[in-house]
Amino acid sequence: MGYMFSSIADNIKIRAKHIIVMADMLAILCALFLALLLRFDNMSASAIYATYLAPHIYSLPVVVVLYIFLLSKHRLYRYAWRFLSIEVVWSIFCANTLGLACMIITQQLIDDSTMPMSVLIIFWMLCFIFISSFRIMLRVINRYIHASGRSAKAVNDVLPKRAIIIGAGNQGARVLHAINDDPTLRYNIIGFLDDADERRGIYVGNIPVLGHIKLLKNYVRNKKIDEVIVALSESDYEEIRPLVLACRKNGIPVKIVPSFSDTLSSKHPIRFEDFSVEDLLRRPAQSTNIESFGNYLTGRRILVTGAGGSIGSELCRQIIALKPEKLFLLGHGENSIFQILQELKRDYPQLADQIAPIIACVTNKRRIDQIFNSARPHIVFHAAAHKHVPLMEQNIIEAANNNVIGTYNIAEACGKFKVMKMVLVSTDKAAKPHSIMGATKWLCESVMLSGARRWESTAFIAVRFGNVLGSRGSVIPVFKEQIKNGGPVTVTHPEMTRFFMTIPEASRLVVQAGAVGDSGELYLLDMGKPVRILDLAEDMIRLSGLEPNVDIRVEFSGIRPGEKLHEQLTSETEQIEKTEWEGLSIIHRPETLNPARMPELISQMLNVVEGGDDSEMLALFREVVAGYLPDYERSITTPGISSAQPT
């Protein structure tokens, strides 16, 4: 059945092509005859034929065939005429000009004479107009059919959404073009809003630019629109953030058009997405172009640990687009590895054979050595770690084993098997750590510094950044679920702040650090200013079209074990040095732990892990981790806040 429908579709395409060819032949002949009539308007048609057409009766069929051949060579029978563009018009111009030259040569060779030059010039102009006009007419008819279809559907179903597009630049024009050409995008665009004074009053397509973006308030207040489409660059989101929240509060959906780079890298056509908190960072998102520095991964064997996690899986998405020789997905959880494997194979079927899943635990040194001996990776990104702060406070031995010893096993394998680079994903919680997770990550950074001293053939690089919006351990999924269930939304403390990054920008900067970093360097990603968790929760409530403490109650649950009120990206003893690469700085960490002691320390930790004594592990952390202050030795007083169920 599928073959039959495919065959019918192919027959329709062939017939349509034949019709266009015949129309072009008729256009050429009509253009020639009309050129003669215009030039010799004092002569009868029979006289024109006898004087100017009859002498060229043998060359005329050849000229028509040559014209059709040239139009075909310029792909004019393979263009989708419903998407007529300047490229099509240029192709007609070139084919028509070459056709005229061929006509002169052919007439000279066959008829030993040519038509008057004035006739040829008029013919060239008319031929260009006729051939172009026919294709324009096809597009107009196609647009009319789609519009009629939308109108008919609106009568039988619902009316198209009245919408305003924010941004009348290239992105806005692209959105309008997509809406006009796709009947499934059922919008009635009433206008553009743009802050550029030179665009006010002009038309984009057939849609006017109504004025500045601040006018959106009037359209929202008067219920003149059903939806808002934002077609701006990410750097402009902060300016329109209050307007977006106002729209949501009034029940008007806001859609965002992904950037060109995101659209291309995700391999999807233009689409409209709901505005999310990730798009409303209180700073412009880092717009690093990974293609400009990621070529060090092309054609090489790359291994990502923790490949099923939030950062690990995004690293895999970024890396596979750079066409590595082999991408190894190493993880302990088979379900998460299976999911990212299926996603990459679906999006990059041509690279399916170059993706290899590996189920293993980084704490198993013998298994890790076997994997490295077999895979022989060139670059390793180490994202595998336990990251949930309160959970690790209750699982000290496992945190030390997985995070510290696991990192040491990967680093040793990198050095032993002469891996070119190992890049560690660290965290701001390693700066003057108050939590078990932070202490283990401080030690992971120390493992990297030790590896840089011990293994000269491998570059060991660490990258430190804060919370990642939308990751599995972040507050975003929790807040979404609480809002969905009608509240309350629980926040630990009204003044608690965190540094935030989106998963894609963090992953791109990790890849960039791997490209530019030298062995033994610890990099810090530019996180902007800290954001209050309370503000984040209230924004999410408003983005859902609700009002905090009116529709959804906000409750404070108390700071949990291991948490700080305010995270810091560096400690007082660390210094930050700016680099030439935007978004990256170098942290200079004092050497409080002798790198030569690392093998002995890991051996000592292994003995403690075997014994399973939490207090002994805590004592070891107190001894070796600079600035570590266990939770039970800190006094956190939060008046009026209960220790209810944490979030």
N, C-alpha and C positions, 0 to 999 in steps of 0.2 A: 504493500500500500504506500509506504514511504517513497519507494522508488518511482511509483506511478505519479505521485504528486510532484516529485522532483523533476520528472520528465516533462510534465505539463508546464511547470514553471520555466524550464529551459526553453521549451517551444515558444512560450509567450515572449521571453526575452529576445529570441532570435527573430520573431515576427516584428517586434517593436524596433529592432535594429534595422530590419529591411525597410520598414516604413520611413524611418529617419533618413536612410540612404536615398530612397526614392524622392523624399521631400527635398533633400539637398540637390539632387539632379535637376528637379523642377525649378528650384531656386536659381541655379546657375543659368539655365536656359532662359528663364523669365528675366533675370538680371541683364543678360546680353541683349535680348530683344527690346527691353525697356530702355536700355542705354542708347540703342540705335534710334528709337522713337523720340527720346528726349533730345538727342543731338541733331537729328534731321527731322524736325517737327513739320517742315514744309513739304515732305515727301510722303507719298502714300505707303501703306504697309507692303503692297506688292512690289513697289519700286525699291523699297529698302531691302526686301528679300532678294530681288534680282541683282541689286548692285553690291550688297555687302554680305549677305548670308550664303547665297548660292556659290560664290567662288570659294567658300570655306566649308562646304558641306561635308567634305571628306575628313577634314581635320577636326571638326566640331565634336564628333563622338570620342575621338582620342583625348581632346581637351577635357571633356566631362569625366572620362575615366581617370585621367591624371588628377583632376581636382578631388574626386572621391578617394583616390589612393593617398593623396597628401593629407586630406582630412582624417583618414584612418590612421596614417602614420603619426599624426599629432593626437591620437587617442580620443578623438571626438566622438567615436562610437562606443567608447568604453567609459566615458565619464557618466556619473550618476547625474543626469540633467536636472533632477529635482534639487541638487545642491550647486546650481550654477554659481560660479565665482569668477573673479578676475582672471584666474589661470585659464579658464575655458575661453574667455574672450580673447586672451592673448594667443591661445592656440589657433583660434579662428583667424586672427590677424596674420599670423605667420603662415598658415596653410594657404590663405587667400593670396598673400603676396607671392609666395612661391608658385601658386597656381597661375597667376597672371604672367610670371616670367616663363613658365612652361608653355603657356598659351602662345606667347609671342614666338618662342623658338619652334613650336610645333607647326604653326601656320607658315612660318618662313621655310621650314623643311618640306612640308607637304604641299602647300599652296603657292609657295614662292612669293608670298606677299602677306602683309598683316593688316589688320583693321586700323583705322585712324587712331592716333594716340589719344585724342579727346574721348573717343568711344571707349577705349580700354580703361581710361581713368574713371569714367562714370560707371563702367561695368564693375571695376574693382570695388568701388564704394557701395554700389547696390548689392553686389554679391555678399559683402561683409554684413550689410544691414539685414538681408534676407535670412542668411544662415544663422546669425545671432538672434534675430527676432523669433525665429521658429523655436529655438531652445528656450528663450525667455517665455514664450507663450506656453510651452510645455510646463515650465515651472509655475507659472501663474495658475494654470488649470489644476495642477497638482495641489497647490496651496488652497485653491477654492474648494476642491473636493474634500481636503482635510478639514477646512473650516466648516463646510456643510455638514460633514460627519460629526464634528464637535457640537454644532448647533442642534442636529437631530438628537444626539445623545443627551444634550442638555434638556431638551423638551421631554424626553422619555425618562431621564434619570435626574440629575441635579445640575444646576448651573455651574459653569466654570468659576473657579475661585478668583475674586478680584484681588490683585496683588500689586505691590510696589517693589521695584528693584532698587536696592541701595547700592549706588556705584554705577556711573554711566561711562566707565572706561572700557578697556578691552574685555575685561571679565564680564561686565554687565552686558555688552553687545553680544558676547558669546552665549550668555544665558538666554537672551531674547531669541537668538538664532536657534538655539536648541529647542525652546518652547514652540516656536513657529513650525519647526520641522518634525517634531515628535507629537503625534496626536494623543499619546498617553499622558503627556504633561498638560493637563487641562487647566490652563490659567488664562485669565483676561487681564493682561498687564495694563494698568491705567496710567503708569508713568514711572520715571526714574527720579531719584533724589540724589544729589551730589553736591559736595561743598565747593567744588571748583567753580569759580565765578564764570570762567570762559565757557563752561558747558551749560549754564543756565539759559533756558529758552530754546536750545537747539533740539533737534529730533535725532534719536538713535533708531534707525529703521523708520518705522512710522509712529514711534512712541515719543512723547515729549519729555524733556527734563524739566520737572515741575519746580525745582528750587533746591534750597539747602536741606540737609538731612534733618535739621531741627523741626521742619514742617511735618515730620512723621507723627509728632504728638497730636496735631490737629486731625489727621486721618484716623488715628487710633481713637481719639476722644469722640469723634463723630461717627464711628463705626462705618467708615467709607471703604474699608478694606477687610479682606478675610485672611490675608497672609502677607508676610514680609519675606523677601528673598534678599540675602546679603551677598553681594558680589564684590567684596573688598579684600585687600591683602590682610594677612594676619596682624601686621603692625597697626592697623586701624581699628582693631576690635575693641581696644580699651576705650576709645572715644565714643563708640556707639553702645557700650555696655549698659548705661542707664536706660537708653531707649529700648534695648532688647528686654530688659527686666520689666519696663512699663508695658510693652506689648504682651508679654507673658501674663502679667497681672490682669490685663484686660481680656485675657482669653484668646489672643491673636497669635497663632503659631509663627515662629521665626525659623526660616531655613537658611542654611549656609551652603555656599558652593565651594567645594574643596579647591585648593590651589592647583595650578596646572601640573606642578611636580607630583603632588599627591595623586592626582587623577591618572597620570602616566604610570607612576610606580605601582599603583594598585591594579592596573590593567583593566579598569572599568571606564565606561563613557561618563560624560558629565552626569552628575546626580545631585539631588538636593538632600541635605541631611539636617536633622534637628540640631539646634544650637546646643552644645554641651558645655560642661564646666571646663573641659580641656581647651575650648575655644575662647574662654573668658578668663584666662590667666591674667593676673594684674600686671602683666608685662608682655611685650611682644615675644612670641615663641621664636626660638632659634631657628633660622631658615637656612641651615647648613646644607649645601649641595653635596651629597655624598659622592657623586660621580667625579667631582673635582679632586678628591684625594683618595678615593677608595680603590684606585687601580692596583695598589699593592696586594689586594686580595684576588684579583683576576688571574685565573690560571694556576692558583695555588690550592693546596689542601688545607681546609680550615676546620677546626674542631671547636664547638661551642658546648661548654658544660652548662647544666641547668637549662637546656635548650627548650624545655617545655614550659618554663616560667615566663613571667611577664616580660622581663628584659631579655632573657635568653631567646624567646621565640621571636621578638622584634628584631634582635640582632640577626637571626637566621633570615628573616624577610629582607633585611637590608643587604645582607651578604649575597644571597642567591641571585639577586638582581645584577650583581657585579660579575657573574659567571665564573665562579671558582672551579678549579679542576675537580674538587670533591668537597662536599660539606657534610661533616659528621655531627649528628644530633645526639649528644650524650646526655642522658638523664636517668634518674632513679624511678620516676613514675611512668609506667608504660602508657597510661591513657593520655597524658599530656604530650608525650613524645609522638604517639600515634596521631593525635590531632594536628600538631604542627607539620608532621610528615605528609599527611593527606592534603593539608592546605597548600604546602609548597608544590606538591606534585600536581595539584589542580591548577594552580596559577602559573606554573612553569613546567608544562608537560615535556618540553624539549630537553629539560635538565633533570628529569626524573631519575635517570640512571646515575646521576652525580650526587644524589642525596642518600646518605647512609645512616639509619637509626642505630644507636648503641644504648642498650639498657645496662647500666652499671652504677655503682655507688662510689663516689670519690674517696670514701674512707677505706676502700679495698685496694691497698697498694699493689698487690700482685696483679689484680685484674686491670688496674690502670696501666701498669707497665706493659701488660700483654696488648692492650689497645694501642698504646703509642708505638710499640714495636711493629704492629701490623699496619696501622694507619699512616704512620710517619707524617704527622701534620706539619705544615710550615708555620701556621699562626694558630694560637689558642686564645679564645675568649672565655674567661672563667667567671660565669655568672651563678654557678650552683652555690646556694647558701640557705641556711635557715634565717629568715628576716623578721619574723613576728616578735616584737619586743616582749610583751607580757608572757607569751608562751615560752620563750627562751628563759625567762626568769624562773620558770618552773621545770625547765629541762636543761640544766646547766651542763651536764655531762654530754648530752647529745649535741648541744650547741658547740661545745669545744671540739668534739670529735668531727662533726660534719664541716664546720666552718674553718677551723684552724688546721687540724690534721689533714682534712680533705684538700685544702689549699696547698699545704706542704707537699702532699703526694703528687698533685698536678705540677707544681713547680719543679720538684725533683725529676719527674718524667720529662718535663720540657728541657731541663738542662742535660739530662742523661742522653736523650735522643736528639739533641741539637736542634730543637725547635727555634725558629728565627725570632718569634716574639710571643710573649704571654701577656695578656691584658687582663687585669683583675678589676671586677666591678666592686667598688667599696661603697661606703655610706658616710654621711655627715655624723652619724652616731658614733663614729670612731674618734671624733674630736672630743677630747676630755670625756671619755665614756662614763655614763652612769648606769648603763644596762649591760647585761651579759652579752647581748647581741653586739653592742658597741665595742665591748672589750675584745670579743673574738675578732671583729673586723679590724681593730687596731693591730691585733697580732697578725692578721692576714696581710696587712700592709707591711708589717715587719718581715714576714716571710718573703715578700717580693724584694724588699731592700737587701735581705740576706742573699737571695738568689742572684741578684745583680752582682754581688761580690764573689760568689762561689762559681758562677757559670758564665764565663765571658762570651761564649758563643751564642747565648740567648739574651734578648732584651726583655727585661721584666719591668712592666709599666702598670701602675695602679691609677684608677680613676675614682674620685670621690664625688658624690652628689647626694641630694636630699630625697624627699619623698617623691614617688612617681604617681601622678594622677591616673586613676583607672586600673592600677595594678591590683592583683588579687588581695594583697594585704592592706590596701589603702582604705580610707574612710568612704570613698565615693560609692562603691557597691552597697555598703552598709546603709548610708544615708538614703540611697535610692530605694532600697527595700523598705526602710522605715517610713518614707514618704508614701510609698505605694500602699502600705498597710494602714495609713491614716495617722501615723505618729505614735508616740512622740519621737522626735529626733534627739538622740542623746549625744551630748558633747562633754568631753572630760572636764574642761575648765573654760570659763568665759574669756580668758586672756591667752590661752595656749596658741602658739604660732608654729608654723612649719614652712620650710622651703619646698616649693613644688616645681615639678617638671613634667612634661608629657612623655609618654613612653617613646614615641618616634624621635623626638629631639634628643633625649638622653642617649638612645642607641646610636644615633648618628654621631654624636660627640664622642662616644666611646670608640667608635670606629676611627674617628679623626685622631684621637689621642694615640691609637695604635699606629697611625700613619706617621705622625710627626714626633712622637715621644722617643726619648733616649732611655737606656736601661737605668733603673734605679730612681726614676722620676715618679712623683706622685702628683697627679693632675686634679684640679678642681673645676667642675663645670659651673658656668655662670647661672646662678639660680634666681637672680633678681632679688626682690625684697621678700621677707617672710610674710605669710598670709595667715590671718587669724582663722582658726578652725570654725569658730562661731560664724564669721562672715561667709565662709564656704558653705556651711549648712544653711544659712538664711538665703544665700544666692540660689542654692539648689531648690529650696522650697518655692522661691519666687519663679524660678525657671519652670516649675511645674504648674504655674498659674495660681499659686496659693500664697497666703500671707503668713509669715512666721508669727507664732503665738496668737493667731486668730483662727486660722484653719488648721495649722499644724503646730503643736506645742513643742518647744525646745526645752530639754531638761539637761542638767549638769550632773554627771555621774561620778566625778572625782578622778584625780590623776592615778593612773595604774602603776603597778610596780615596774621600775626600770625606765619610766618616762620622765622627760624633762618638760618644764613649762615652755622653755624656748630652746630650740636646737641651735647649735652654732656650727658653722662650716669648718672652722679651725679653732684650735686651742690658743691660749695666751702665749704659749711657747713656740707656736708655729708661725711662719711668715709666708705671705702670699706675694708671688712675683708675676706680673702681667707678662703675657707672651704676645707674639705677633699674630696669633690665630684667635679670631673672635670666638668668645665663648669658653676659652680655655685659659686657666692660670696654673702656675706651678706652686705647690705647697712645699716649703722647706721645713722638714721635720727634724727636730734634734735627735741625735742618736743616743737614746737612753737605754737601748737594748743592744748589746754587742752582737752584730750579725754572726760572728763566729760561734756564738752560743746556741744558735737556732737548732741544730741537730740534737744537741743535748736537751734543750727545752722540750722539743717534740717528743723525745724518748720519755722524758719525765711525764708529759701530759698523757702519753699512751698508757703508762703505768697507772695514772690516776683514773683514766677512762676504764681500764680493766677492773680497777677496784670499785668504781662506781660511787665514790665519796664526793658529794657536792661541796661540802665544806673544805675539803682538801683542794678542790679545783678553784674555789673562791680565794683561798689563801694564795694559790699560785698566781692568780690574776692580780691580786693586791701587790704581789712581789714584783711582777714584771711589766704590768701595763701602766704606763705613765698617766697619772691623773685619774685613774679608775677609783671611783668612790661607790661602793656597793649600796644598794637601795636601803638596806636595813640600817646603814650608818648615816643616812640623810634624814633631815627633818623637813617634811613637806606639810605645811599647815594651810588648809584651804577652808576658811570660815564659811559656814552655811552650805557646804557641799557634802553630800553623803557619799558613802562608798558603795553606791548601787551597782547593778550589773554594768560592766564597762562596755565600751564600743570599740 
